[in-house]
Amino acid sequence: MGELDAAGAAEFTEKLSWHELVNAPEKLKQLLHETGFSGISSRVESFVERPTCEEFVSRRTSLGGCRYRWESLGQERREPFLGAAIGRLEEMSPEDFEEESEVIVTVAERP
């Protein structure tokens, strides 16, 4: 984000998702039950993602708020920005891209 700030990218403050609706196993179970699913199992698990530098850049330039900010730079400013950013990112180790989070794993049977 700091790189986009320094490049003069537009701010992005919109909310892209409503995770509050499904941010707990109990909420998912209830929603699925209300829609007729059965045999519902839901749990929280740790998830570690290890994207490559290429995957990291692809996601940041094509998804969510970062995509909006990236596109706000205009075509003429994107190439120099991206070249400099990739140069710095390539100096990082694969572990620097590692991100650990929690995910909710849910399985249910169709009605």
C-alpha positions in Angstrom: 0.0 0.0 0.0 2.8 2.4 0.8 4.2 2.0 -2.7 0.8 2.9 -4.2 0.5 5.9 -1.8 4.0 7.1 -2.9 3.0 6.7 -6.6 -0.1 8.9 -6.1 -2.7 6.2 -6.5 -6.3 7.1 -5.7 -7.6 6.2 -2.3 -10.0 3.3 -1.9 -12.3 3.1 1.0 -15.3 1.1 -0.2 -16.2 -2.1 1.6 -15.8 -5.0 -0.9 -17.2 -7.8 1.2 -19.6 -8.5 4.0 -17.7 -11.2 5.9 -19.8 -10.5 9.0 -22.5 -12.7 7.5 -20.3 -15.7 7.4 -17.4 -15.1 9.8 -18.1 -17.9 12.2 -18.8 -21.6 11.8 -22.1 -21.2 13.7 -23.3 -18.5 11.3 -22.5 -20.7 8.3 -24.3 -23.7 9.9 -27.4 -21.6 10.5 -27.5 -20.2 7.0 -27.1 -23.6 5.5 -29.7 -25.1 7.8 -32.2 -22.3 6.9 -31.8 -23.1 3.2 -32.4 -26.8 3.7 -28.9 -28.3 3.8 -28.3 -31.2 6.2 -25.3 -33.0 7.6 -23.5 -29.7 8.2 -20.0 -29.7 9.6 -18.0 -26.5 10.0 -14.7 -25.7 11.7 -11.9 -23.1 11.8 -8.5 -24.1 10.4 -5.2 -22.4 10.0 -4.3 -21.7 6.4 -0.8 -20.7 5.1 -0.5 -19.3 1.7 2.8 -19.0 -0.1 2.3 -17.2 -3.4 5.2 -16.7 -5.8 6.3 -13.2 -6.5 4.4 -13.4 -9.9 1.2 -14.6 -8.1 1.5 -11.9 -5.6 1.8 -9.2 -8.2 -1.0 -10.7 -10.3 -3.4 -10.6 -7.4 -2.5 -7.1 -6.3 -3.1 -5.8 -9.8 -6.3 -7.7 -10.6 -8.3 -8.0 -7.3 -10.0 -5.7 -4.8 -9.0 -2.3 -3.6 -5.4 -2.7 -4.8 -6.7 -3.3 -8.3 -8.7 -0.1 -8.2 -5.7 1.9 -6.9 -3.4 0.2 -9.5 -5.8 1.2 -12.3 -6.0 4.8 -11.0 -2.3 5.3 -11.9 -3.1 5.4 -15.6 -1.4 3.3 -18.2 1.6 5.6 -18.6 2.5 5.4 -14.9 1.8 1.7 -14.4 4.8 0.2 -16.3 7.5 2.2 -14.5 5.8 1.6 -11.2 5.5 -2.1 -11.8 9.0 -2.5 -13.0 10.4 -0.8 -9.9 8.1 -2.7 -7.6 8.9 -6.1 -9.1 12.6 -5.3 -8.8 12.2 -4.8 -5.0 9.9 -7.8 -4.6 12.4 -10.1 -6.4 14.9 -9.3 -3.7 12.6 -10.8 -1.1 12.7 -14.4 0.0 9.7 -16.8 -0.6 9.0 -16.7 3.2 8.4 -12.9 2.9 5.3 -13.6 0.9 3.9 -16.2 3.3 0.7 -15.2 4.9 -1.1 -17.2 7.7 -4.8 -16.8 8.3 -7.8 -18.7 9.5 -10.4 -20.1 7.2 -13.7 -21.7 7.9 -14.1 -25.1 6.3 -17.7 -26.2 5.9 -19.3 -29.2 4.4 -23.0 -29.9 3.9 -25.3 -32.2 2.0 -27.6 -30.8 -0.7 -31.4 -31.0 -0.1 
